């Protein structure tokens, strides 16, 4: 008899009518970034509700079964449970470390942009707030997949939200040095993090862009300047430096 409440509850919410749309959205066709991934047709709000109801009952052995599932939504559910376990273990450093170890051991299953973005800064980013952050630089520079590389930059969201911007800019420079063409999903992630760093300190972002915009791939640049006025955006897109 199957005894994994998380797996069973997720399977109970499967919706075949949604599978085709989600498969297209997450680019699962031949040669696309999500090639071969399988879906149950479960939208993220439904997954979040399942996790909210069940996470306290889930053990690591249950997560082990779910994180290696062929189904995208079950892997996501496992990651969201892990985030909750980590958040609620502030007084249990041993369990927090176990959560991080589990995440890193299974980082190969964190293999689409939503799985990365909904887990990495909540886990690795928070864990590294008061620790050495070399791991993120290594992932950004040497990650085996675009997903591992994306973890390297998106994890810095935790730092940005705490007003710590240095690592975001330093890791962004790693991506500027990568061979062209840089994958669109990495361009978007770096641009997004730069944009959010700019919300904290616009002058610093402008200074960084003045020095680096000529080296930036177009999509990365567009994402990074989204919150600027039209005139400022136009200046950067046409190769100027527009700091005041």
C-alpha positions in Angstrom: 0.0 0.0 0.0 1.3 3.5 -0.9 2.1 5.5 2.2 3.2 8.9 0.9 0.5 11.4 1.7 2.1 14.2 -0.3 2.4 12.0 -3.5 -1.1 10.6 -3.0 -2.7 14.0 -2.5 -1.0 15.5 -5.5 -2.1 12.6 -7.7 -5.6 13.1 -6.5 -5.5 16.6 -7.9 -4.3 15.7 -11.3 -6.3 17.3 -14.2 -5.6 15.8 -17.6 -7.4 18.8 -19.3 -4.5 21.0 -18.1 -1.6 18.8 -19.2 -1.2 20.0 -22.8 -1.2 23.7 -21.8 1.3 23.3 -19.0 3.5 21.2 -21.3 3.6 23.9 -23.9 4.1 26.6 -21.2 7.1 24.9 -19.8 8.6 24.0 -23.2 8.7 20.2 -23.1 9.0 19.6 -26.8 12.0 18.2 -28.6 15.0 20.5 -28.2 13.2 22.8 -25.8 14.5 23.6 -22.3 12.0 21.3 -20.6 12.2 18.5 -23.1 10.7 15.3 -21.8 9.2 16.7 -18.6 5.8 15.3 -17.6 2.9 17.1 -16.1 -0.2 16.1 -14.1 -2.1 19.3 -14.9 -1.9 20.8 -11.4 -1.7 24.6 -11.1 0.7 26.2 -8.6 -2.0 27.5 -6.2 -3.4 24.0 -5.9 0.1 22.6 -5.1 0.6 25.3 -2.5 -2.7 24.4 -0.8 -1.7 20.7 -0.7 1.7 21.7 0.8 0.1 24.0 3.3 -2.2 21.2 4.6 0.4 18.4 4.6 4.0 19.7 5.1 4.1 18.9 8.9 3.3 15.3 8.2 6.0 14.8 5.6 9.3 13.0 6.4 12.5 13.2 4.4 11.9 9.7 3.0 8.6 11.0 1.5 10.4 13.9 0.0 13.0 11.5 -1.5 10.3 9.7 -3.4 8.7 12.9 -4.6 11.8 14.9 -5.6 12.8 12.1 -8.1 9.3 11.9 -9.6 8.9 12.1 -13.3 6.1 14.5 -12.7 7.0 18.2 -12.5 4.3 19.2 -10.0 5.3 16.5 -7.5 8.9 17.7 -7.6 7.6 21.2 -7.0 5.5 20.0 -4.1 8.6 18.3 -2.6 10.6 21.6 -2.9 7.8 23.7 -1.3 7.6 21.2 1.6 11.3 21.5 2.0 11.0 25.3 2.1 8.4 25.1 4.9 10.5 22.6 6.9 13.5 24.9 6.6 11.5 28.0 7.6 10.1 26.4 10.6 13.4 25.0 11.9 15.0 28.2 13.0 15.6 26.7 16.5 16.8 23.4 15.0 20.1 24.1 13.1 20.6 20.4 12.5 17.3 20.1 10.7 18.0 23.2 8.7 21.4 21.8 7.6 19.6 18.5 6.7 17.2 20.5 4.5 20.1 22.2 2.7 22.0 19.0 2.3 18.9 17.4 0.8 18.5 20.3 -1.6 22.1 20.2 -2.9 22.0 16.4 -3.2 18.9 16.6 -5.4 19.8 19.8 -7.3 19.7 17.8 -10.5 15.9 17.5 -10.0 15.5 21.2 -9.7 15.3 21.3 -13.4 13.0 24.1 -14.6 12.8 27.8 -13.9 9.8 27.7 -11.6 11.4 24.9 -9.5 14.6 27.0 -9.2 12.8 30.3 -8.5 10.4 29.0 -5.9 13.0 27.2 -3.8 16.6 28.4 -4.1 16.6 31.8 -2.4 14.3 30.5 0.3 16.7 27.7 1.0 20.3 28.4 -0.2 19.9 32.2 0.0 18.6 32.2 3.5 21.1 29.6 4.6 24.0 31.6 3.3 22.9 34.9 4.8 25.6 34.6 7.5 27.9 32.1 5.7 30.5 32.0 3.0 28.8 32.4 -0.4 31.4 30.8 -2.6 28.9 28.0 -3.5 26.7 30.4 -5.4 29.7 31.7 -7.4 30.7 28.2 -8.2 27.2 27.3 -9.4 26.9 30.4 -11.5 30.3 29.8 -13.1 30.5 26.1 -13.4 26.9 24.7 -12.9 26.4 21.6 -15.1 23.1 22.9 -16.4 21.4 26.3 -16.9 19.3 25.4 -13.9 22.3 25.1 -11.6 23.6 28.3 -13.0 20.3 30.0 -12.4 20.3 28.9 -8.8 23.6 30.8 -8.5 22.1 34.1 -9.3 18.5 33.8 -8.1 19.6 32.7 -4.6 21.0 36.2 -4.2 17.4 37.5 -4.0 17.6 36.7 -0.2 20.5 39.0 0.1 18.9 41.8 -2.0 15.8 41.7 0.2 18.1 42.3 3.2 19.9 45.2 1.4 23.0 43.2 0.6 23.7 43.9 -3.1 27.4 43.0 -3.6 26.9 39.4 -4.5 24.2 40.1 -7.1 26.5 42.4 -9.0 29.5 40.2 -8.7 27.7 37.1 -9.9 26.1 39.1 -12.7 29.6 39.8 -13.9 30.3 36.0 -14.1 27.4 35.8 -16.7 28.8 38.7 -18.7 32.0 36.7 -19.1 30.3 33.5 -20.4 30.5 32.6 -24.0 27.7 34.0 -26.3 24.9 33.3 -26.8 23.9 33.2 -23.1 20.7 31.2 -22.7 17.6 33.4 -22.6 16.5 32.0 -19.2 19.9 33.0 -17.7 19.7 36.5 -19.3 16.2 37.0 -17.8 17.3 35.8 -14.3 20.3 38.1 -14.2 18.3 41.0 -15.5 15.6 40.4 -12.9 18.0 40.3 -10.0 19.8 43.5 -11.2 16.4 45.2 -11.6 15.5 44.3 -8.0 18.9 45.4 -6.7 18.2 48.7 -8.5 15.0 49.1 -6.5 17.2 49.2 -3.4 19.8 51.5 -4.8 19.1 53.0 -8.2 22.2 55.0 -8.4 24.4 51.9 -7.9 22.5 50.0 -10.7 23.0 53.0 -13.0 26.7 53.1 -12.2 27.0 49.4 -12.9 25.1 49.6 -16.1 27.3 52.6 -17.3 30.3 50.3 -16.9 28.8 47.1 -18.2 25.7 47.7 -20.4 27.7 47.5 -23.6 28.7 43.9 -22.7 25.2 42.8 -21.7 23.1 40.6 -23.9 19.9 42.4 -25.0 17.4 40.5 -23.0 19.4 40.8 -19.8 19.7 44.6 -20.4 16.0 45.0 -21.1 15.0 43.2 -17.9 17.5 45.2 -15.8 16.2 48.6 -16.9 12.4 47.8 -16.8 11.8 50.2 -13.8 13.6 53.2 -15.3 11.8 56.0 -17.2 11.4 55.6 -20.9 14.2 58.2 -21.6 16.7 56.3 -19.4 15.7 53.0 -20.9 16.2 54.3 -24.4 19.6 55.7 -23.5 20.9 52.3 -22.3 19.3 50.5 -25.2 21.1 52.8 -27.7 24.4 52.3 -26.0 24.7 55.4 -23.9 25.6 56.0 -20.3 22.8 57.9 -18.5 23.8 58.2 -14.9 22.9 61.5 -13.2 
